[in-house]
């Protein structure tokens, strides 16, 4: 199986079509990518905290591994990326979760009180996580997923911690996990797929401004949905693990993100299943579920989904 290691030439911080592919794979071929922790290993026991949000932004952060060229992918196609496995902490590095002043749900001017920066390190390689809460260590199950998965854009270059419908990016959607297929647009030949920002666990909304950040190895494969396929697509999709859903990101507006995600998944039912829009909307009013993925530093992302069996019962 082909593999990209986490050495320097395979790691980048920008989504840019001019970055040369580091790996070429065939549609359906399994391959693996080693990732680097979201802080680019800036934090350690001797340097345990970010002073403030400005320091986070000044640090090279959110590294992604790639890009991977998918043979046969052409602009206008869709890339269906199936997550086959996620193995955290393969490098021996710990994960961390941190409070950074000026970041997260209670960033100024909303913070009711001022608190100093605070980081907790933890082991992430097993199925159980131990969180340091006061004088206790609480045991919780790990729930690994990919925070950032992206493809190159045709004419734009941006940092990997951004998100939009053209590239996907840093969406922090917990359902981008083992067993899920993520559908992304193809904007340039080969798609140029990259990913990183693995999370061992995250609550809805990533309210702290940080999940349990980890490095690891992702095994995946990519199939092609050729241009002209009648199924609706606008925002990225995340299907699997019992869910059929769409993901939308908006700047500083969680209502807009929710509306975009719900509209997208309704349109998928309308065009993919031949169900009139109003019928699909009526169904959504009773059965759609909404997960807030992130509300950090202006980025608001929502995941709207139906039960997969319910959607499959709608015969075209």
Secondary structure, DSSP 8 states (H G I E B T S, - for coil): -EEE-SSGGGEESEE-TTS--SEEE-TT--EEEEE--TTTT---SSS---SSHHHHHHS----EEEEEEETT--TT-EEEEEEEEEEETTTS--EEEEE-TT-STT-TTS-SS----EEEEE--SSSEEEEEETTEEEEEE---EEEEEEE--SS--EETT-EETTTEEE---TTSSTT-EEEEE--STT--EEEEEEEEE--GGGTTS--EEE-EEEEEEEEEE-TT-SS--SS-EEEETTEEEEEEEEET-HHHHHHHHHHHHHHHHHHHH---HHHHHHHHHHH-EEEEEEEETTEEEEEEEEEHHHHHTS--
